[in-house]
Amino acid sequence: MVRIRLRRQGAKKQPTYRVVVTDQRAPRDGRILENIGFFNARTEPETISIDVERARYWLSVGAQPSLAVGRLLRSAGVNEAAAAPAAV
């Protein structure tokens, strides 16, 4: 299953995160399919930058966001319900 999740970057005790699309079996910082944004919680306010079109694409083809990324997507304005495939 394809998962949208965070990948840790940055120096020791100064983390920043990339929002990446990856296979759920891959390690946290392992192989990725696509980098769609970044997140820095250490700034005031938090810095969030997500490519909304690519996020909607990956959600439409069945990628599942992690809990943290789901919160970031909602704050970035990605409507998960609209991006999900329509049930026939």
Protein Blocks (a to p, Z undefined) as FASTA:
>chain_A
ZZdddddedjehiacdddddddfkbcfklccfbdcbdcdfkbccddddddfklmmmmmmn
opacdfklmmmmmmnopafklmpccdZZ
